[in-house]
Amino acid sequence: MAAKRKTRPSRLTRALLQTADDVRRSGLMDAGAHAKITMRHLGEAAATAPEKMTGDEVRAVRERAHLGQKDDD
């Protein structure tokens, strides 16, 4: 049996993963759903910690979603 060659994800897969990352960072997707998408397309190598958001990024997401801090639930 030949060894499976590692290739870079396709352009479509990279776009899907970028979208999933953006949705996760915005708070509209939970960590479990994001992990399933990432693991399905990248395998075990995808198990990395998500990037931390700055306070300004969180504020911008809340403003775009018309949410305040009390609306996080």
PDB file with one MODEL, atoms N, CA, C and O in Angstrom:
MODEL        1
ATOM      1  N   MET A   1       0.848  -1.181   0.000  1.00  0.00           N
ATOM      2  CA  MET A   1       0.000   0.000   0.000  1.00  0.00           C
ATOM      3  C   MET A   1       0.893   1.244   0.000  1.00  0.00           C
ATOM      4  O   MET A   1       1.796   1.362   0.828  1.00  0.00           O
ATOM      5  N   ALA A   2       0.646   2.149  -0.908  1.00  0.00           N
ATOM      6  CA  ALA A   2       1.468   3.356  -1.031  1.00  0.00           C
ATOM      7  C   ALA A   2       1.116   4.350   0.066  1.00  0.00           C
ATOM      8  O   ALA A   2      -0.033   4.448   0.494  1.00  0.00           O
ATOM      9  N   ALA A   3       2.118   5.075   0.504  1.00  0.00           N
ATOM     10  CA  ALA A   3       1.883   6.100   1.525  1.00  0.00           C
ATOM     11  C   ALA A   3       1.094   7.248   0.914  1.00  0.00           C
ATOM     12  O   ALA A   3       1.339   7.658  -0.220  1.00  0.00           O
ATOM     13  N   LYS A   4       0.162   7.748   1.672  1.00  0.00           N
ATOM     14  CA  LYS A   4      -0.646   8.867   1.201  1.00  0.00           C
ATOM     15  C   LYS A   4       0.193  10.133   1.229  1.00  0.00           C
ATOM     16  O   LYS A   4       0.777  10.481   2.255  1.00  0.00           O
ATOM     17  N   ARG A   5       0.247  10.809   0.108  1.00  0.00           N
ATOM     18  CA  ARG A   5       1.036  12.030   0.007  1.00  0.00           C
ATOM     19  C   ARG A   5       0.286  13.194   0.636  1.00  0.00           C
ATOM     20  O   ARG A   5      -0.910  13.365   0.404  1.00  0.00           O
ATOM     21  N   LYS A   6       0.984  13.989   1.426  1.00  0.00           N
ATOM     22  CA  LYS A   6       0.352  15.151   2.049  1.00  0.00           C
ATOM     23  C   LYS A   6       0.317  16.282   1.038  1.00  0.00           C
ATOM     24  O   LYS A   6       1.326  16.612   0.416  1.00  0.00           O
ATOM     25  N   THR A   7      -0.848  16.863   0.886  1.00  0.00           N
ATOM     26  CA  THR A   7      -0.990  17.993  -0.014  1.00  0.00           C
ATOM     27  C   THR A   7      -1.593  19.156   0.741  1.00  0.00           C
ATOM     28  O   THR A   7      -2.194  18.984   1.802  1.00  0.00           O
ATOM     29  N   ARG A   8      -1.428  20.329   0.189  1.00  0.00           N
ATOM     30  CA  ARG A   8      -2.052  21.517   0.781  1.00  0.00           C
ATOM     31  C   ARG A   8      -3.540  21.445   0.542  1.00  0.00           C
ATOM     32  O   ARG A   8      -3.985  20.874  -0.454  1.00  0.00           O
ATOM     33  N   PRO A   9      -4.316  22.021   1.450  1.00  0.00           N
ATOM     34  CA  PRO A   9      -5.769  22.052   1.222  1.00  0.00           C
ATOM     35  C   PRO A   9      -6.075  22.845  -0.046  1.00  0.00           C
ATOM     36  O   PRO A   9      -5.349  23.775  -0.398  1.00  0.00           O
ATOM     37  N   SER A  10      -7.142  22.474  -0.719  1.00  0.00           N
ATOM     38  CA  SER A  10      -7.536  23.178  -1.935  1.00  0.00           C
ATOM     39  C   SER A  10      -7.944  24.614  -1.613  1.00  0.00           C
ATOM     40  O   SER A  10      -8.155  24.965  -0.453  1.00  0.00           O
ATOM     41  N   ARG A  11      -8.049  25.420  -2.636  1.00  0.00           N
ATOM     42  CA  ARG A  11      -8.454  26.815  -2.451  1.00  0.00           C
ATOM     43  C   ARG A  11      -9.849  26.882  -1.834  1.00  0.00           C
ATOM     44  O   ARG A  11     -10.112  27.726  -0.979  1.00  0.00           O
ATOM     45  N   LEU A  12     -10.733  25.998  -2.266  1.00  0.00           N
ATOM     46  CA  LEU A  12     -12.085  25.962  -1.705  1.00  0.00           C
ATOM     47  C   LEU A  12     -12.050  25.586  -0.221  1.00  0.00           C
ATOM     48  O   LEU A  12     -12.750  26.191   0.591  1.00  0.00           O
ATOM     49  N   THR A  13     -11.239  24.589   0.130  1.00  0.00           N
ATOM     50  CA  THR A  13     -11.121  24.181   1.531  1.00  0.00           C
ATOM     51  C   THR A  13     -10.550  25.312   2.373  1.00  0.00           C
ATOM     52  O   THR A  13     -11.028  25.561   3.480  1.00  0.00           O
ATOM     53  N   ARG A  14      -9.531  26.000   1.861  1.00  0.00           N
ATOM     54  CA  ARG A  14      -8.960  27.127   2.607  1.00  0.00           C
ATOM     55  C   ARG A  14      -9.996  28.225   2.819  1.00  0.00           C
ATOM     56  O   ARG A  14     -10.048  28.828   3.891  1.00  0.00           O
ATOM     57  N   ALA A  15     -10.829  28.491   1.800  1.00  0.00           N
ATOM     58  CA  ALA A  15     -11.873  29.514   1.929  1.00  0.00           C
ATOM     59  C   ALA A  15     -12.914  29.085   2.965  1.00  0.00           C
ATOM     60  O   ALA A  15     -13.361  29.901   3.771  1.00  0.00           O
ATOM     61  N   LEU A  16     -13.296  27.815   2.945  1.00  0.00           N
ATOM     62  CA  LEU A  16     -14.253  27.293   3.922  1.00  0.00           C
ATOM     63  C   LEU A  16     -13.706  27.426   5.335  1.00  0.00           C
ATOM     64  O   LEU A  16     -14.418  27.846   6.247  1.00  0.00           O
ATOM     65  N   LEU A  17     -12.445  27.068   5.512  1.00  0.00           N
ATOM     66  CA  LEU A  17     -11.842  27.136   6.840  1.00  0.00           C
ATOM     67  C   LEU A  17     -11.700  28.573   7.315  1.00  0.00           C
ATOM     68  O   LEU A  17     -11.885  28.851   8.500  1.00  0.00           O
ATOM     69  N   GLN A  18     -11.373  29.495   6.406  1.00  0.00           N
ATOM     70  CA  GLN A  18     -11.280  30.908   6.784  1.00  0.00           C
ATOM     71  C   GLN A  18     -12.647  31.430   7.222  1.00  0.00           C
ATOM     72  O   GLN A  18     -12.756  32.168   8.201  1.00  0.00           O
ATOM     73  N   THR A  19     -13.683  31.041   6.489  1.00  0.00           N
ATOM     74  CA  THR A  19     -15.042  31.449   6.858  1.00  0.00           C
ATOM     75  C   THR A  19     -15.424  30.880   8.219  1.00  0.00           C
ATOM     76  O   THR A  19     -15.996  31.583   9.052  1.00  0.00           O
ATOM     77  N   ALA A  20     -15.106  29.605   8.444  1.00  0.00           N
ATOM     78  CA  ALA A  20     -15.402  28.982   9.736  1.00  0.00           C
ATOM     79  C   ALA A  20     -14.649  29.700  10.856  1.00  0.00           C
ATOM     80  O   ALA A  20     -15.204  29.913  11.935  1.00  0.00           O
ATOM     81  N   ASP A  21     -13.390  30.075  10.611  1.00  0.00           N
ATOM     82  CA  ASP A  21     -12.617  30.816  11.622  1.00  0.00           C
ATOM     83  C   ASP A  21     -13.278  32.157  11.931  1.00  0.00           C
ATOM     84  O   ASP A  21     -13.391  32.550  13.092  1.00  0.00           O
ATOM     85  N   ASP A  22     -13.713  32.857  10.878  1.00  0.00           N
ATOM     86  CA  ASP A  22     -14.354  34.164  11.074  1.00  0.00           C
ATOM     87  C   ASP A  22     -15.658  34.037  11.854  1.00  0.00           C
ATOM     88  O   ASP A  22     -15.935  34.838  12.746  1.00  0.00           O
ATOM     89  N   VAL A  23     -16.457  33.028  11.515  1.00  0.00           N
ATOM     90  CA  VAL A  23     -17.726  32.816  12.208  1.00  0.00           C
ATOM     91  C   VAL A  23     -17.468  32.449  13.663  1.00  0.00           C
ATOM     92  O   VAL A  23     -18.185  32.904  14.555  1.00  0.00           O
ATOM     93  N   ARG A  24     -16.453  31.632  13.907  1.00  0.00           N
ATOM     94  CA  ARG A  24     -16.092  31.249  15.280  1.00  0.00           C
ATOM     95  C   ARG A  24     -15.664  32.474  16.083  1.00  0.00           C
ATOM     96  O   ARG A  24     -16.105  32.673  17.215  1.00  0.00           O
ATOM     97  N   ARG A  25     -14.794  33.296  15.479  1.00  0.00           N
ATOM     98  CA  ARG A  25     -14.322  34.499  16.173  1.00  0.00           C
ATOM     99  C   ARG A  25     -15.455  35.468  16.458  1.00  0.00           C
ATOM    100  O   ARG A  25     -15.410  36.203  17.444  1.00  0.00           O
ATOM    101  N   SER A  26     -16.471  35.477  15.604  1.00  0.00           N
ATOM    102  CA  SER A  26     -17.590  36.394  15.813  1.00  0.00           C
ATOM    103  C   SER A  26     -18.508  35.919  16.932  1.00  0.00           C
ATOM    104  O   SER A  26     -19.349  36.678  17.413  1.00  0.00           O
ATOM    105  N   GLY A  27     -18.349  34.658  17.349  1.00  0.00           N
ATOM    106  CA  GLY A  27     -19.167  34.129  18.428  1.00  0.00           C
ATOM    107  C   GLY A  27     -20.434  33.440  17.948  1.00  0.00           C
ATOM    108  O   GLY A  27     -21.256  33.019  18.761  1.00  0.00           O
ATOM    109  N   LEU A  28     -20.601  33.321  16.637  1.00  0.00           N
ATOM    110  CA  LEU A  28     -21.808  32.692  16.105  1.00  0.00           C
ATOM    111  C   LEU A  28     -21.683  31.179  15.982  1.00  0.00           C
ATOM    112  O   LEU A  28     -22.672  30.498  15.711  1.00  0.00           O
ATOM    113  N   MET A  29     -20.482  30.647  16.178  1.00  0.00           N
ATOM    114  CA  MET A  29     -20.258  29.203  16.111  1.00  0.00           C
ATOM    115  C   MET A  29     -19.523  28.787  17.373  1.00  0.00           C
ATOM    116  O   MET A  29     -18.570  29.446  17.788  1.00  0.00           O
ATOM    117  N   ASP A  30     -19.966  27.691  17.985  1.00  0.00           N
ATOM    118  CA  ASP A  30     -19.275  27.240  19.189  1.00  0.00           C
ATOM    119  C   ASP A  30     -18.009  26.459  18.836  1.00  0.00           C
ATOM    120  O   ASP A  30     -17.804  26.075  17.685  1.00  0.00           O
ATOM    121  N   ALA A  31     -17.183  26.236  19.825  1.00  0.00           N
ATOM    122  CA  ALA A  31     -15.885  25.587  19.609  1.00  0.00           C
ATOM    123  C   ALA A  31     -16.038  24.173  19.062  1.00  0.00           C
ATOM    124  O   ALA A  31     -15.228  23.739  18.242  1.00  0.00           O
ATOM    125  N   GLY A  32     -17.058  23.453  19.499  1.00  0.00           N
ATOM    126  CA  GLY A  32     -17.260  22.082  19.035  1.00  0.00           C
ATOM    127  C   GLY A  32     -17.563  22.009  17.549  1.00  0.00           C
ATOM    128  O   GLY A  32     -17.007  21.170  16.841  1.00  0.00           O
ATOM    129  N   ALA A  33     -18.434  22.874  17.075  1.00  0.00           N
ATOM    130  CA  ALA A  33     -18.779  22.889  15.647  1.00  0.00           C
ATOM    131  C   ALA A  33     -17.567  23.292  14.817  1.00  0.00           C
ATOM    132  O   ALA A  33     -17.326  22.731  13.748  1.00  0.00           O
ATOM    133  N   HIS A  34     -16.805  24.263  15.310  1.00  0.00           N
ATOM    134  CA  HIS A  34     -15.610  24.698  14.588  1.00  0.00           C
ATOM    135  C   HIS A  34     -14.587  23.570  14.527  1.00  0.00           C
ATOM    136  O   HIS A  34     -13.961  23.356  13.488  1.00  0.00           O
ATOM    137  N   ALA A  35     -14.417  22.859  15.612  1.00  0.00           N
ATOM    138  CA  ALA A  35     -13.453  21.753  15.644  1.00  0.00           C
ATOM    139  C   ALA A  35     -13.847  20.657  14.664  1.00  0.00           C
ATOM    140  O   ALA A  35     -12.984  20.071  14.011  1.00  0.00           O
ATOM    141  N   LYS A  36     -15.146  20.373  14.554  1.00  0.00           N
ATOM    142  CA  LYS A  36     -15.604  19.343  13.609  1.00  0.00           C
ATOM    143  C   LYS A  36     -15.272  19.735  12.177  1.00  0.00           C
ATOM    144  O   LYS A  36     -14.778  18.912  11.406  1.00  0.00           O
ATOM    145  N   ILE A  37     -15.538  20.974  11.821  1.00  0.00           N
ATOM    146  CA  ILE A  37     -15.239  21.437  10.462  1.00  0.00           C
ATOM    147  C   ILE A  37     -13.742  21.357  10.211  1.00  0.00           C
ATOM    148  O   ILE A  37     -13.305  20.835   9.185  1.00  0.00           O
ATOM    149  N   THR A  38     -12.962  21.870  11.144  1.00  0.00           N
ATOM    150  CA  THR A  38     -11.516  21.915  10.977  1.00  0.00           C
ATOM    151  C   THR A  38     -10.934  20.514  10.909  1.00  0.00           C
ATOM    152  O   THR A  38     -10.118  20.233  10.031  1.00  0.00           O
ATOM    153  N   MET A  39     -11.331  19.635  11.808  1.00  0.00           N
ATOM    154  CA  MET A  39     -10.808  18.271  11.832  1.00  0.00           C
ATOM    155  C   MET A  39     -11.211  17.513  10.571  1.00  0.00           C
ATOM    156  O   MET A  39     -10.420  16.731  10.044  1.00  0.00           O
ATOM    157  N   ARG A  40     -12.414  17.730  10.088  1.00  0.00           N
ATOM    158  CA  ARG A  40     -12.893  17.026   8.906  1.00  0.00           C
ATOM    159  C   ARG A  40     -12.046  17.381   7.686  1.00  0.00           C
ATOM    160  O   ARG A  40     -11.801  16.531   6.830  1.00  0.00           O
ATOM    161  N   HIS A  41     -11.600  18.633   7.605  1.00  0.00           N
ATOM    162  CA  HIS A  41     -10.889  19.076   6.419  1.00  0.00           C
ATOM    163  C   HIS A  41      -9.376  19.063   6.547  1.00  0.00           C
ATOM    164  O   HIS A  41      -8.673  18.999   5.538  1.00  0.00           O
ATOM    165  N   LEU A  42      -8.861  19.124   7.774  1.00  0.00           N
ATOM    166  CA  LEU A  42      -7.412  19.159   7.949  1.00  0.00           C
ATOM    167  C   LEU A  42      -6.867  17.974   8.727  1.00  0.00           C
ATOM    168  O   LEU A  42      -5.656  17.749   8.726  1.00  0.00           O
ATOM    169  N   GLY A  43      -7.716  17.219   9.383  1.00  0.00           N
ATOM    170  CA  GLY A  43      -7.256  16.072  10.147  1.00  0.00           C
ATOM    171  C   GLY A  43      -6.743  16.468  11.517  1.00  0.00           C
ATOM    172  O   GLY A  43      -6.999  17.575  11.992  1.00  0.00           O
ATOM    173  N   GLU A  44      -6.021  15.562  12.147  1.00  0.00           N
ATOM    174  CA  GLU A  44      -5.523  15.768  13.516  1.00  0.00           C
ATOM    175  C   GLU A  44      -4.580  16.954  13.632  1.00  0.00           C
ATOM    176  O   GLU A  44      -4.462  17.540  14.708  1.00  0.00           O
ATOM    177  N   ALA A  45      -3.909  17.319  12.555  1.00  0.00           N
ATOM    178  CA  ALA A  45      -2.963  18.436  12.598  1.00  0.00           C
ATOM    179  C   ALA A  45      -3.667  19.763  12.876  1.00  0.00           C
ATOM    180  O   ALA A  45      -3.011  20.757  13.190  1.00  0.00           O
ATOM    181  N   ALA A  46      -4.976  19.787  12.764  1.00  0.00           N
ATOM    182  CA  ALA A  46      -5.731  21.028  12.933  1.00  0.00           C
ATOM    183  C   ALA A  46      -6.012  21.365  14.383  1.00  0.00           C
ATOM    184  O   ALA A  46      -6.574  22.425  14.660  1.00  0.00           O
ATOM    185  N   ALA A  47      -5.650  20.521  15.300  1.00  0.00           N
ATOM    186  CA  ALA A  47      -5.974  20.732  16.706  1.00  0.00           C
ATOM    187  C   ALA A  47      -5.059  21.795  17.318  1.00  0.00           C
ATOM    188  O   ALA A  47      -4.184  21.485  18.125  1.00  0.00           O
ATOM    189  N   THR A  48      -5.273  23.030  16.927  1.00  0.00           N
ATOM    190  CA  THR A  48      -4.504  24.140  17.467  1.00  0.00           C
ATOM    191  C   THR A  48      -5.446  25.072  18.211  1.00  0.00           C
ATOM    192  O   THR A  48      -6.654  25.065  17.974  1.00  0.00           O
ATOM    193  N   ALA A  49      -4.904  25.854  19.089  1.00  0.00           N
ATOM    194  CA  ALA A  49      -5.709  26.791  19.870  1.00  0.00           C
ATOM    195  C   ALA A  49      -6.158  27.952  18.976  1.00  0.00           C
ATOM    196  O   ALA A  49      -5.390  28.426  18.139  1.00  0.00           O
ATOM    197  N   PRO A  50      -7.390  28.403  19.154  1.00  0.00           N
ATOM    198  CA  PRO A  50      -7.847  29.551  18.370  1.00  0.00           C
ATOM    199  C   PRO A  50      -7.114  30.817  18.796  1.00  0.00           C
ATOM    200  O   PRO A  50      -6.611  30.921  19.915  1.00  0.00           O
ATOM    201  N   GLU A  51      -7.067  31.770  17.880  1.00  0.00           N
ATOM    202  CA  GLU A  51      -6.413  33.037  18.192  1.00  0.00           C
ATOM    203  C   GLU A  51      -7.262  33.817  19.191  1.00  0.00           C
ATOM    204  O   GLU A  51      -8.491  33.780  19.146  1.00  0.00           O
ATOM    205  N   LYS A  52      -6.596  34.509  20.074  1.00  0.00           N
ATOM    206  CA  LYS A  52      -7.305  35.351  21.046  1.00  0.00           C
ATOM    207  C   LYS A  52      -7.761  36.623  20.352  1.00  0.00           C
ATOM    208  O   LYS A  52      -7.084  37.138  19.462  1.00  0.00           O
ATOM    209  N   MET A  53      -8.919  37.121  20.771  1.00  0.00           N
ATOM    210  CA  MET A  53      -9.432  38.371  20.225  1.00  0.00           C
ATOM    211  C   MET A  53      -9.084  39.504  21.170  1.00  0.00           C
ATOM    212  O   MET A  53      -9.091  39.338  22.390  1.00  0.00           O
ATOM    213  N   THR A  54      -8.783  40.643  20.599  1.00  0.00           N
ATOM    214  CA  THR A  54      -8.522  41.821  21.424  1.00  0.00           C
ATOM    215  C   THR A  54      -9.863  42.422  21.839  1.00  0.00           C
ATOM    216  O   THR A  54     -10.905  42.089  21.275  1.00  0.00           O
ATOM    217  N   GLY A  55      -9.823  43.299  22.820  1.00  0.00           N
ATOM    218  CA  GLY A  55     -11.041  43.979  23.253  1.00  0.00           C
ATOM    219  C   GLY A  55     -11.680  44.773  22.125  1.00  0.00           C
ATOM    220  O   GLY A  55     -12.904  44.821  22.009  1.00  0.00           O
ATOM    221  N   ASP A  56     -10.845  45.400  21.289  1.00  0.00           N
ATOM    222  CA  ASP A  56     -11.363  46.159  20.155  1.00  0.00           C
ATOM    223  C   ASP A  56     -12.071  45.254  19.147  1.00  0.00           C
ATOM    224  O   ASP A  56     -13.094  45.638  18.579  1.00  0.00           O
ATOM    225  N   GLU A  57     -11.528  44.051  18.924  1.00  0.00           N
ATOM    226  CA  GLU A  57     -12.168  43.105  18.003  1.00  0.00           C
ATOM    227  C   GLU A  57     -13.509  42.653  18.556  1.00  0.00           C
ATOM    228  O   GLU A  57     -14.490  42.572  17.816  1.00  0.00           O
ATOM    229  N   VAL A  58     -13.561  42.358  19.849  1.00  0.00           N
ATOM    230  CA  VAL A  58     -14.819  41.942  20.482  1.00  0.00           C
ATOM    231  C   VAL A  58     -15.848  43.067  20.372  1.00  0.00           C
ATOM    232  O   VAL A  58     -17.006  42.824  20.032  1.00  0.00           O
ATOM    233  N   ARG A  59     -15.429  44.275  20.655  1.00  0.00           N
ATOM    234  CA  ARG A  59     -16.330  45.427  20.568  1.00  0.00           C
ATOM    235  C   ARG A  59     -16.860  45.587  19.144  1.00  0.00           C
ATOM    236  O   ARG A  59     -18.046  45.858  18.956  1.00  0.00           O
ATOM    237  N   ALA A  60     -16.000  45.424  18.141  1.00  0.00           N
ATOM    238  CA  ALA A  60     -16.418  45.556  16.742  1.00  0.00           C
ATOM    239  C   ALA A  60     -17.435  44.483  16.362  1.00  0.00           C
ATOM    240  O   ALA A  60     -18.402  44.766  15.655  1.00  0.00           O
ATOM    241  N   VAL A  61     -17.221  43.265  16.826  1.00  0.00           N
ATOM    242  CA  VAL A  61     -18.174  42.180  16.540  1.00  0.00           C
ATOM    243  C   VAL A  61     -19.520  42.485  17.182  1.00  0.00           C
ATOM    244  O   VAL A  61     -20.565  42.303  16.558  1.00  0.00           O
ATOM    245  N   ARG A  62     -19.497  42.945  18.424  1.00  0.00           N
ATOM    246  CA  ARG A  62     -20.750  43.278  19.117  1.00  0.00           C
ATOM    247  C   ARG A  62     -21.486  44.403  18.400  1.00  0.00           C
ATOM    248  O   ARG A  62     -22.709  44.367  18.266  1.00  0.00           O
ATOM    249  N   GLU A  63     -20.740  45.396  17.944  1.00  0.00           N
ATOM    250  CA  GLU A  63     -21.380  46.511  17.239  1.00  0.00           C
ATOM    251  C   GLU A  63     -22.007  46.046  15.940  1.00  0.00           C
ATOM    252  O   GLU A  63     -23.121  46.454  15.612  1.00  0.00           O
ATOM    253  N   ARG A  64     -21.299  45.184  15.184  1.00  0.00           N
ATOM    254  CA  ARG A  64     -21.853  44.668  13.916  1.00  0.00           C
ATOM    255  C   ARG A  64     -23.106  43.835  14.166  1.00  0.00           C
ATOM    256  O   ARG A  64     -24.037  43.848  13.360  1.00  0.00           O
ATOM    257  N   ALA A  65     -23.128  43.109  15.286  1.00  0.00           N
ATOM    258  CA  ALA A  65     -24.269  42.259  15.613  1.00  0.00           C
ATOM    259  C   ALA A  65     -25.334  43.008  16.423  1.00  0.00           C
ATOM    260  O   ALA A  65     -26.361  42.436  16.788  1.00  0.00           O
ATOM    261  N   HIS A  66     -25.082  44.280  16.698  1.00  0.00           N
ATOM    262  CA  HIS A  66     -26.007  45.107  17.494  1.00  0.00           C
ATOM    263  C   HIS A  66     -26.271  44.460  18.857  1.00  0.00           C
ATOM    264  O   HIS A  66     -27.416  44.370  19.300  1.00  0.00           O
ATOM    265  N   LEU A  67     -25.193  44.011  19.516  1.00  0.00           N
ATOM    266  CA  LEU A  67     -25.288  43.377  20.827  1.00  0.00           C
ATOM    267  C   LEU A  67     -24.461  44.154  21.842  1.00  0.00           C
ATOM    268  O   LEU A  67     -23.465  44.791  21.501  1.00  0.00           O
ATOM    269  N   GLY A  68     -24.895  44.089  23.095  1.00  0.00           N
ATOM    270  CA  GLY A  68     -24.129  44.635  24.189  1.00  0.00           C
ATOM    271  C   GLY A  68     -23.520  43.501  24.999  1.00  0.00           C
ATOM    272  O   GLY A  68     -23.742  42.332  24.681  1.00  0.00           O
ATOM    273  N   GLN A  69     -22.765  43.818  26.026  1.00  0.00           N
ATOM    274  CA  GLN A  69     -22.140  42.785  26.840  1.00  0.00           C
ATOM    275  C   GLN A  69     -23.173  41.889  27.510  1.00  0.00           C
ATOM    276  O   GLN A  69     -22.923  40.697  27.684  1.00  0.00           O
ATOM    277  N   LYS A  70     -24.308  42.423  27.883  1.00  0.00           N
ATOM    278  CA  LYS A  70     -25.345  41.629  28.558  1.00  0.00           C
ATOM    279  C   LYS A  70     -26.014  40.648  27.608  1.00  0.00           C
ATOM    280  O   LYS A  70     -26.680  39.721  28.069  1.00  0.00           O
ATOM    281  N   ASP A  71     -25.861  40.820  26.280  1.00  0.00           N
ATOM    282  CA  ASP A  71     -26.517  39.972  25.293  1.00  0.00           C
ATOM    283  C   ASP A  71     -25.700  38.749  24.912  1.00  0.00           C
ATOM    284  O   ASP A  71     -26.076  38.033  23.983  1.00  0.00           O
ATOM    285  N   ASP A  72     -24.590  38.486  25.602  1.00  0.00           N
ATOM    286  CA  ASP A  72     -23.697  37.392  25.227  1.00  0.00           C
ATOM    287  C   ASP A  72     -24.304  36.009  25.368  1.00  0.00           C
ATOM    288  O   ASP A  72     -23.812  35.072  24.740  1.00  0.00           O
ATOM    289  N   ASP A  73     -25.319  35.842  26.142  1.00  0.00           N
ATOM    290  CA  ASP A  73     -25.875  34.505  26.395  1.00  0.00           C
ATOM    291  C   ASP A  73     -26.471  33.890  25.200  1.00  0.00           C
ATOM    292  O   ASP A  73     -26.975  32.769  25.269  1.00  0.00           O
TER     293      ASP A  73
ENDMDL
END
